[in-house]
Amino acid sequence: MKSLLMKCIKCRRYTLQHDKCPYCGGELKNPHPPRYSPYDKYVIYRLKAKLNGR
């Protein structure tokens, strides 16, 4: 399912557009976290990246 809400990186406002922020023209990103799975085989790599300050 495609996410409807997007969040601007510059002004931190939420919008329904997907190309650029209508308020400041900044880049948008998906504000929702990735879906959790107990069988995720890449969790070790994400944890290492998080602990290394990436």
PDB file of N, CA, C, O and CB in Angstrom:
ATOM      1  N   MET A   1       0.840  -1.179   0.000  1.00  0.00           N
ATOM      2  CA  MET A   1       0.000   0.000   0.000  1.00  0.00           C
ATOM      3  C   MET A   1       0.885   1.241   0.000  1.00  0.00           C
ATOM      4  O   MET A   1       1.850   1.324   0.760  1.00  0.00           O
ATOM      5  CB  MET A   1      -0.956  -0.002   1.216  1.00  0.00           C
ATOM      6  N   LYS A   2       0.558   2.188  -0.840  1.00  0.00           N
ATOM      7  CA  LYS A   2       1.322   3.411  -0.947  1.00  0.00           C
ATOM      8  C   LYS A   2       0.958   4.355   0.193  1.00  0.00           C
ATOM      9  O   LYS A   2      -0.215   4.515   0.532  1.00  0.00           O
ATOM     10  CB  LYS A   2       1.081   4.080  -2.304  1.00  0.00           C
ATOM     11  N   SER A   3       1.963   4.968   0.768  1.00  0.00           N
ATOM     12  CA  SER A   3       1.746   5.908   1.858  1.00  0.00           C
ATOM     13  C   SER A   3       1.184   7.217   1.314  1.00  0.00           C
ATOM     14  O   SER A   3       1.667   7.730   0.304  1.00  0.00           O
ATOM     15  CB  SER A   3       3.056   6.160   2.629  1.00  0.00           C
ATOM     16  N   LEU A   4       0.182   7.749   1.968  1.00  0.00           N
ATOM     17  CA  LEU A   4      -0.416   9.000   1.519  1.00  0.00           C
ATOM     18  C   LEU A   4       0.300  10.215   2.092  1.00  0.00           C
ATOM     19  O   LEU A   4       0.383  11.249   1.429  1.00  0.00           O
ATOM     20  CB  LEU A   4      -1.877   9.041   1.900  1.00  0.00           C
ATOM     21  N   LEU A   5       0.805  10.110   3.286  1.00  0.00           N
ATOM     22  CA  LEU A   5       1.419  11.238   3.955  1.00  0.00           C
ATOM     23  C   LEU A   5       2.906  11.314   3.659  1.00  0.00           C
ATOM     24  O   LEU A   5       3.596  10.295   3.645  1.00  0.00           O
ATOM     25  CB  LEU A   5       1.188  11.152   5.446  1.00  0.00           C
ATOM     26  N   MET A   6       3.396  12.519   3.423  1.00  0.00           N
ATOM     27  CA  MET A   6       4.814  12.761   3.227  1.00  0.00           C
ATOM     28  C   MET A   6       5.224  13.900   4.156  1.00  0.00           C
ATOM     29  O   MET A   6       4.400  14.740   4.518  1.00  0.00           O
ATOM     30  CB  MET A   6       5.138  13.098   1.730  1.00  0.00           C
ATOM     31  N   LYS A   7       6.508  13.923   4.544  1.00  0.00           N
ATOM     32  CA  LYS A   7       7.000  14.956   5.451  1.00  0.00           C
ATOM     33  C   LYS A   7       8.163  15.696   4.799  1.00  0.00           C
ATOM     34  O   LYS A   7       9.062  15.079   4.228  1.00  0.00           O
ATOM     35  CB  LYS A   7       7.435  14.341   6.807  1.00  0.00           C
ATOM     36  N   CYS A   8       8.135  17.021   4.889  1.00  0.00           N
ATOM     37  CA  CYS A   8       9.190  17.851   4.325  1.00  0.00           C
ATOM     38  C   CYS A   8      10.414  17.803   5.233  1.00  0.00           C
ATOM     39  O   CYS A   8      10.294  17.866   6.457  1.00  0.00           O
ATOM     40  CB  CYS A   8       8.705  19.310   4.137  1.00  0.00           C
ATOM     41  N   ILE A   9      11.580  17.691   4.629  1.00  0.00           N
ATOM     42  CA  ILE A   9      12.824  17.643   5.394  1.00  0.00           C
ATOM     43  C   ILE A   9      13.197  19.033   5.909  1.00  0.00           C
ATOM     44  O   ILE A   9      13.734  19.161   7.010  1.00  0.00           O
ATOM     45  CB  ILE A   9      13.963  17.071   4.532  1.00  0.00           C
ATOM     46  N   LYS A  10      12.916  20.074   5.121  1.00  0.00           N
ATOM     47  CA  LYS A  10      13.315  21.433   5.489  1.00  0.00           C
ATOM     48  C   LYS A  10      12.403  22.058   6.542  1.00  0.00           C
ATOM     49  O   LYS A  10      12.876  22.484   7.596  1.00  0.00           O
ATOM     50  CB  LYS A  10      13.334  22.308   4.260  1.00  0.00           C
ATOM     51  N   CYS A  11      11.102  22.116   6.265  1.00  0.00           N
ATOM     52  CA  CYS A  11      10.190  22.826   7.176  1.00  0.00           C
ATOM     53  C   CYS A  11       9.443  21.885   8.121  1.00  0.00           C
ATOM     54  O   CYS A  11       8.717  22.352   8.999  1.00  0.00           O
ATOM     55  CB  CYS A  11       9.186  23.633   6.373  1.00  0.00           C
ATOM     56  N   ARG A  12       9.605  20.578   7.959  1.00  0.00           N
ATOM     57  CA  ARG A  12       9.025  19.547   8.822  1.00  0.00           C
ATOM     58  C   ARG A  12       7.498  19.551   8.833  1.00  0.00           C
ATOM     59  O   ARG A  12       6.888  19.144   9.822  1.00  0.00           O
ATOM     60  CB  ARG A  12       9.531  19.723  10.226  1.00  0.00           C
ATOM     61  N   ARG A  13       6.884  20.001   7.760  1.00  0.00           N
ATOM     62  CA  ARG A  13       5.428  19.966   7.639  1.00  0.00           C
ATOM     63  C   ARG A  13       5.012  18.710   6.892  1.00  0.00           C
ATOM     64  O   ARG A  13       5.783  18.142   6.118  1.00  0.00           O
ATOM     65  CB  ARG A  13       4.899  21.229   6.917  1.00  0.00           C
ATOM     66  N   TYR A  14       3.783  18.291   7.139  1.00  0.00           N
ATOM     67  CA  TYR A  14       3.226  17.122   6.460  1.00  0.00           C
ATOM     68  C   TYR A  14       2.378  17.573   5.284  1.00  0.00           C
ATOM     69  O   TYR A  14       1.729  18.618   5.337  1.00  0.00           O
ATOM     70  CB  TYR A  14       2.388  16.260   7.435  1.00  0.00           C
ATOM     71  N   THR A  15       2.388  16.775   4.219  1.00  0.00           N
ATOM     72  CA  THR A  15       1.614  17.088   3.028  1.00  0.00           C
ATOM     73  C   THR A  15       1.173  15.800   2.343  1.00  0.00           C
ATOM     74  O   THR A  15       1.674  14.718   2.649  1.00  0.00           O
ATOM     75  CB  THR A  15       2.432  17.965   2.060  1.00  0.00           C
ATOM     76  N   LEU A  16       0.242  15.927   1.425  1.00  0.00           N
ATOM     77  CA  LEU A  16      -0.225  14.780   0.649  1.00  0.00           C
ATOM     78  C   LEU A  16       0.448  14.701  -0.718  1.00  0.00           C
ATOM     79  O   LEU A  16       0.288  13.709  -1.429  1.00  0.00           O
ATOM     80  CB  LEU A  16      -1.733  14.847   0.475  1.00  0.00           C
ATOM     81  N   GLN A  17       1.197  15.732  -1.091  1.00  0.00           N
ATOM     82  CA  GLN A  17       1.905  15.711  -2.370  1.00  0.00           C
ATOM     83  C   GLN A  17       3.114  14.792  -2.276  1.00  0.00           C
ATOM     84  O   GLN A  17       3.596  14.501  -1.182  1.00  0.00           O
ATOM     85  CB  GLN A  17       2.339  17.135  -2.784  1.00  0.00           C
ATOM     86  N   HIS A  18       3.605  14.333  -3.431  1.00  0.00           N
ATOM     87  CA  HIS A  18       4.720  13.390  -3.421  1.00  0.00           C
ATOM     88  C   HIS A  18       5.951  13.899  -4.159  1.00  0.00           C
ATOM     89  O   HIS A  18       6.983  13.227  -4.135  1.00  0.00           O
ATOM     90  CB  HIS A  18       4.284  12.094  -4.025  1.00  0.00           C
ATOM     91  N   ASP A  19       5.888  15.056  -4.812  1.00  0.00           N
ATOM     92  CA  ASP A  19       7.041  15.520  -5.571  1.00  0.00           C
ATOM     93  C   ASP A  19       7.893  16.522  -4.801  1.00  0.00           C
ATOM     94  O   ASP A  19       9.104  16.330  -4.684  1.00  0.00           O
ATOM     95  CB  ASP A  19       6.583  16.136  -6.861  1.00  0.00           C
ATOM     96  N   LYS A  20       7.292  17.582  -4.276  1.00  0.00           N
ATOM     97  CA  LYS A  20       8.018  18.569  -3.473  1.00  0.00           C
ATOM     98  C   LYS A  20       7.058  19.249  -2.509  1.00  0.00           C
ATOM     99  O   LYS A  20       5.842  19.185  -2.689  1.00  0.00           O
ATOM    100  CB  LYS A  20       8.713  19.617  -4.377  1.00  0.00           C
ATOM    101  N   CYS A  21       7.599  19.894  -1.496  1.00  0.00           N
ATOM    102  CA  CYS A  21       6.800  20.557  -0.467  1.00  0.00           C
ATOM    103  C   CYS A  21       6.092  21.775  -1.060  1.00  0.00           C
ATOM    104  O   CYS A  21       6.739  22.603  -1.701  1.00  0.00           O
ATOM    105  CB  CYS A  21       7.688  20.976   0.733  1.00  0.00           C
ATOM    106  N   PRO A  22       4.774  21.903  -0.860  1.00  0.00           N
ATOM    107  CA  PRO A  22       4.058  23.067  -1.388  1.00  0.00           C
ATOM    108  C   PRO A  22       4.337  24.348  -0.598  1.00  0.00           C
ATOM    109  O   PRO A  22       4.028  25.437  -1.082  1.00  0.00           O
ATOM    110  CB  PRO A  22       2.571  22.792  -1.390  1.00  0.00           C
ATOM    111  N   TYR A  23       4.904  24.247   0.585  1.00  0.00           N
ATOM    112  CA  TYR A  23       5.155  25.414   1.430  1.00  0.00           C
ATOM    113  C   TYR A  23       6.530  26.027   1.182  1.00  0.00           C
ATOM    114  O   TYR A  23       6.652  27.243   1.031  1.00  0.00           O
ATOM    115  CB  TYR A  23       5.024  25.032   2.890  1.00  0.00           C
ATOM    116  N   CYS A  24       7.573  25.183   1.139  1.00  0.00           N
ATOM    117  CA  CYS A  24       8.927  25.710   0.993  1.00  0.00           C
ATOM    118  C   CYS A  24       9.655  25.161  -0.232  1.00  0.00           C
ATOM    119  O   CYS A  24      10.736  25.647  -0.565  1.00  0.00           O
ATOM    120  CB  CYS A  24       9.726  25.402   2.228  1.00  0.00           C
ATOM    121  N   GLY A  25       9.091  24.166  -0.908  1.00  0.00           N
ATOM    122  CA  GLY A  25       9.731  23.588  -2.085  1.00  0.00           C
ATOM    123  C   GLY A  25      10.802  22.566  -1.756  1.00  0.00           C
ATOM    124  O   GLY A  25      11.572  22.168  -2.630  1.00  0.00           O
ATOM    125  N   GLY A  26      10.858  22.139  -0.505  1.00  0.00           N
ATOM    126  CA  GLY A  26      11.880  21.188  -0.072  1.00  0.00           C
ATOM    127  C   GLY A  26      11.580  19.756  -0.471  1.00  0.00           C
ATOM    128  O   GLY A  26      10.512  19.441  -0.994  1.00  0.00           O
ATOM    129  N   GLU A  27      12.554  18.903  -0.210  1.00  0.00           N
ATOM    130  CA  GLU A  27      12.435  17.479  -0.523  1.00  0.00           C
ATOM    131  C   GLU A  27      11.531  16.795   0.497  1.00  0.00           C
ATOM    132  O   GLU A  27      11.542  17.147   1.676  1.00  0.00           O
ATOM    133  CB  GLU A  27      13.827  16.803  -0.551  1.00  0.00           C
ATOM    134  N   LEU A  28      10.749  15.817   0.043  1.00  0.00           N
ATOM    135  CA  LEU A  28       9.832  15.083   0.911  1.00  0.00           C
ATOM    136  C   LEU A  28      10.351  13.678   1.168  1.00  0.00           C
ATOM    137  O   LEU A  28      11.046  13.097   0.334  1.00  0.00           O
ATOM    138  CB  LEU A  28       8.431  15.027   0.292  1.00  0.00           C
ATOM    139  N   LYS A  29      10.006  13.139   2.334  1.00  0.00           N
ATOM    140  CA  LYS A  29      10.348  11.757   2.648  1.00  0.00           C
ATOM    141  C   LYS A  29       9.156  11.093   3.318  1.00  0.00           C
ATOM    142  O   LYS A  29       8.236  11.762   3.787  1.00  0.00           O
ATOM    143  CB  LYS A  29      11.604  11.683   3.556  1.00  0.00           C
ATOM    144  N   ASN A  30       9.188   9.786   3.356  1.00  0.00           N
ATOM    145  CA  ASN A  30       8.128   9.009   3.980  1.00  0.00           C
ATOM    146  C   ASN A  30       8.321   9.057   5.499  1.00  0.00           C
ATOM    147  O   ASN A  30       9.383   8.663   5.980  1.00  0.00           O
ATOM    148  CB  ASN A  30       8.126   7.533   3.456  1.00  0.00           C
ATOM    149  N   PRO A  31       7.332   9.526   6.274  1.00  0.00           N
ATOM    150  CA  PRO A  31       7.508   9.656   7.719  1.00  0.00           C
ATOM    151  C   PRO A  31       7.270   8.366   8.502  1.00  0.00           C
ATOM    152  O   PRO A  31       7.501   8.330   9.710  1.00  0.00           O
ATOM    153  CB  PRO A  31       6.590  10.707   8.231  1.00  0.00           C
ATOM    154  N   HIS A  32       6.818   7.319   7.839  1.00  0.00           N
ATOM    155  CA  HIS A  32       6.475   6.086   8.533  1.00  0.00           C
ATOM    156  C   HIS A  32       7.691   5.169   8.665  1.00  0.00           C
ATOM    157  O   HIS A  32       8.493   5.081   7.735  1.00  0.00           O
ATOM    158  CB  HIS A  32       5.346   5.363   7.797  1.00  0.00           C
ATOM    159  N   PRO A  33       7.842   4.489   9.795  1.00  0.00           N
ATOM    160  CA  PRO A  33       8.963   3.552   9.957  1.00  0.00           C
ATOM    161  C   PRO A  33       8.741   2.307   9.107  1.00  0.00           C
ATOM    162  O   PRO A  33       7.607   2.010   8.731  1.00  0.00           O
ATOM    163  CB  PRO A  33       9.138   3.159  11.443  1.00  0.00           C
ATOM    164  N   PRO A  34       9.809   1.577   8.801  1.00  0.00           N
ATOM    165  CA  PRO A  34       9.635   0.341   8.036  1.00  0.00           C
ATOM    166  C   PRO A  34       8.857  -0.693   8.837  1.00  0.00           C
ATOM    167  O   PRO A  34       8.855  -0.667  10.068  1.00  0.00           O
ATOM    168  CB  PRO A  34      10.996  -0.230   7.623  1.00  0.00           C
ATOM    169  N   ARG A  35       8.217  -1.575   8.150  1.00  0.00           N
ATOM    170  CA  ARG A  35       7.427  -2.616   8.788  1.00  0.00           C
ATOM    171  C   ARG A  35       8.346  -3.572   9.556  1.00  0.00           C
ATOM    172  O   ARG A  35       9.396  -3.961   9.045  1.00  0.00           O
ATOM    173  CB  ARG A  35       6.591  -3.387   7.737  1.00  0.00           C
ATOM    174  N   TYR A  36       7.968  -3.945  10.755  1.00  0.00           N
ATOM    175  CA  TYR A  36       8.775  -4.830  11.590  1.00  0.00           C
ATOM    176  C   TYR A  36       8.503  -6.288  11.245  1.00  0.00           C
ATOM    177  O   TYR A  36       7.362  -6.693  11.023  1.00  0.00           O
ATOM    178  CB  TYR A  36       8.494  -4.572  13.077  1.00  0.00           C
ATOM    179  N   SER A  37       9.569  -7.055  11.208  1.00  0.00           N
ATOM    180  CA  SER A  37       9.444  -8.487  10.995  1.00  0.00           C
ATOM    181  C   SER A  37      10.450  -9.196  11.898  1.00  0.00           C
ATOM    182  O   SER A  37      11.628  -8.839  11.883  1.00  0.00           O
ATOM    183  CB  SER A  37       9.671  -8.858   9.495  1.00  0.00           C
ATOM    184  N   PRO A  38      10.032 -10.177  12.675  1.00  0.00           N
ATOM    185  CA  PRO A  38      10.983 -10.906  13.521  1.00  0.00           C
ATOM    186  C   PRO A  38      11.939 -11.765  12.698  1.00  0.00           C
ATOM    187  O   PRO A  38      12.945 -12.239  13.226  1.00  0.00           O
ATOM    188  CB  PRO A  38      10.234 -11.784  14.516  1.00  0.00           C
ATOM    189  N   TYR A  39      11.646 -11.970  11.424  1.00  0.00           N
ATOM    190  CA  TYR A  39      12.493 -12.787  10.563  1.00  0.00           C
ATOM    191  C   TYR A  39      13.371 -11.941   9.646  1.00  0.00           C
ATOM    192  O   TYR A  39      13.849 -12.430   8.623  1.00  0.00           O
ATOM    193  CB  TYR A  39      11.638 -13.720   9.734  1.00  0.00           C
ATOM    194  N   ASP A  40      13.584 -10.684  10.004  1.00  0.00           N
ATOM    195  CA  ASP A  40      14.375  -9.776   9.184  1.00  0.00           C
ATOM    196  C   ASP A  40      15.838 -10.203   9.199  1.00  0.00           C
ATOM    197  O   ASP A  40      16.461 -10.262  10.259  1.00  0.00           O
ATOM    198  CB  ASP A  40      14.230  -8.323   9.682  1.00  0.00           C
ATOM    199  N   LYS A  41      16.385 -10.500   8.025  1.00  0.00           N
ATOM    200  CA  LYS A  41      17.757 -10.985   7.956  1.00  0.00           C
ATOM    201  C   LYS A  41      18.776  -9.853   7.884  1.00  0.00           C
ATOM    202  O   LYS A  41      19.977 -10.121   7.916  1.00  0.00           O
ATOM    203  CB  LYS A  41      17.920 -11.889   6.762  1.00  0.00           C
ATOM    204  N   TYR A  42      18.340  -8.596   7.788  1.00  0.00           N
ATOM    205  CA  TYR A  42      19.258  -7.465   7.703  1.00  0.00           C
ATOM    206  C   TYR A  42      19.308  -6.639   8.986  1.00  0.00           C
ATOM    207  O   TYR A  42      19.914  -5.568   8.999  1.00  0.00           O
ATOM    208  CB  TYR A  42      18.865  -6.580   6.552  1.00  0.00           C
ATOM    209  N   VAL A  43      18.698  -7.103  10.042  1.00  0.00           N
ATOM    210  CA  VAL A  43      18.642  -6.338  11.295  1.00  0.00           C
ATOM    211  C   VAL A  43      20.039  -6.128  11.884  1.00  0.00           C
ATOM    212  O   VAL A  43      20.291  -5.090  12.497  1.00  0.00           O
ATOM    213  CB  VAL A  43      17.746  -7.056  12.318  1.00  0.00           C
ATOM    214  N   ILE A  44      20.929  -7.065  11.715  1.00  0.00           N
ATOM    215  CA  ILE A  44      22.289  -6.941  12.251  1.00  0.00           C
ATOM    216  C   ILE A  44      23.004  -5.764  11.590  1.00  0.00           C
ATOM    217  O   ILE A  44      23.681  -4.991  12.268  1.00  0.00           O
ATOM    218  CB  ILE A  44      23.089  -8.254  12.032  1.00  0.00           C
ATOM    219  N   TYR A  45      22.860  -5.623  10.276  1.00  0.00           N
ATOM    220  CA  TYR A  45      23.532  -4.548   9.556  1.00  0.00           C
ATOM    221  C   TYR A  45      22.956  -3.182   9.925  1.00  0.00           C
ATOM    222  O   TYR A  45      23.707  -2.216  10.053  1.00  0.00           O
ATOM    223  CB  TYR A  45      23.421  -4.772   8.052  1.00  0.00           C
ATOM    224  N   ARG A  46      21.642  -3.086  10.097  1.00  0.00           N
ATOM    225  CA  ARG A  46      21.037  -1.819  10.497  1.00  0.00           C
ATOM    226  C   ARG A  46      21.453  -1.436  11.907  1.00  0.00           C
ATOM    227  O   ARG A  46      21.699  -0.261  12.182  1.00  0.00           O
ATOM    228  CB  ARG A  46      19.517  -1.901  10.405  1.00  0.00           C
ATOM    229  N   LEU A  47      21.533  -2.404  12.794  1.00  0.00           N
ATOM    230  CA  LEU A  47      21.944  -2.133  14.169  1.00  0.00           C
ATOM    231  C   LEU A  47      23.393  -1.662  14.222  1.00  0.00           C
ATOM    232  O   LEU A  47      23.714  -0.735  14.965  1.00  0.00           O
ATOM    233  CB  LEU A  47      21.762  -3.381  15.037  1.00  0.00           C
ATOM    234  N   LYS A  48      24.271  -2.292  13.440  1.00  0.00           N
ATOM    235  CA  LYS A  48      25.674  -1.865  13.387  1.00  0.00           C
ATOM    236  C   LYS A  48      25.787  -0.443  12.848  1.00  0.00           C
ATOM    237  O   LYS A  48      26.566   0.354  13.369  1.00  0.00           O
ATOM    238  CB  LYS A  48      26.500  -2.829  12.516  1.00  0.00           C
ATOM    239  N   ALA A  49      25.021  -0.118  11.813  1.00  0.00           N
ATOM    240  CA  ALA A  49      25.051   1.230  11.241  1.00  0.00           C
ATOM    241  C   ALA A  49      24.538   2.254  12.248  1.00  0.00           C
ATOM    242  O   ALA A  49      25.071   3.359  12.337  1.00  0.00           O
ATOM    243  CB  ALA A  49      24.214   1.288   9.952  1.00  0.00           C
ATOM    244  N   LYS A  50      23.518   1.896  12.996  1.00  0.00           N
ATOM    245  CA  LYS A  50      22.960   2.811  13.991  1.00  0.00           C
ATOM    246  C   LYS A  50      23.950   3.044  15.130  1.00  0.00           C
ATOM    247  O   LYS A  50      24.092   4.171  15.604  1.00  0.00           O
ATOM    248  CB  LYS A  50      21.634   2.261  14.544  1.00  0.00           C
ATOM    249  N   LEU A  51      24.627   1.999  15.569  1.00  0.00           N
ATOM    250  CA  LEU A  51      25.581   2.128  16.663  1.00  0.00           C
ATOM    251  C   LEU A  51      26.846   2.875  16.245  1.00  0.00           C
ATOM    252  O   LEU A  51      27.502   3.492  17.084  1.00  0.00           O
ATOM    253  CB  LEU A  51      25.946   0.759  17.190  1.00  0.00           C
ATOM    254  N   ASN A  52      27.192   2.825  14.965  1.00  0.00           N
ATOM    255  CA  ASN A  52      28.371   3.535  14.470  1.00  0.00           C
ATOM    256  C   ASN A  52      28.085   5.005  14.201  1.00  0.00           C
ATOM    257  O   ASN A  52      28.983   5.734  13.780  1.00  0.00           O
ATOM    258  CB  ASN A  52      28.882   2.876  13.205  1.00  0.00           C
ATOM    259  N   GLY A  53      26.873   5.454  14.430  1.00  0.00           N
ATOM    260  CA  GLY A  53      26.527   6.859  14.271  1.00  0.00           C
ATOM    261  C   GLY A  53      26.183   7.262  12.859  1.00  0.00           C
ATOM    262  O   GLY A  53      26.300   8.438  12.514  1.00  0.00           O
ATOM    263  N   ARG A  54      25.775   6.353  12.054  1.00  0.00           N
ATOM    264  CA  ARG A  54      25.416   6.668  10.671  1.00  0.00           C
ATOM    265  C   ARG A  54      24.095   7.326  10.583  1.00  0.00           C
ATOM    266  O   ARG A  54      23.642   7.658   9.488  1.00  0.00           O
ATOM    267  CB  ARG A  54      25.411   5.445   9.828  1.00  0.00           C
TER     268      ARG A  54
END
